[in-house]
C-alpha cells in the first residue's frame, strides 16, 4: 500500500495540515508533522471527513447511433 504525506493530502483538500493532524490525533493515529506519511486507507478517511472522496472511475461516453 502506498503512503501519502499529510501536507500533500491537506493541499489536495484545500485545508491546513494542522487540521488534518488534529483530526488524526482524535482518531489515535500518530502523525506528528506535515511531512509525516499515512496509509491510503487513512488518507481516504481524511478525505471523507473533509468532504472529498476518491474520484470515481471515468466511463466512456455512450456512442451516438
Buried (B, 14 or more C-beta within 10 A) or exposed (E): EEEBBBBBBBEBBEBEBEBBBEBBEEEEBEBEEBEBBBEEEBBBBBBEBBEBEEEEEEEEEEEEE
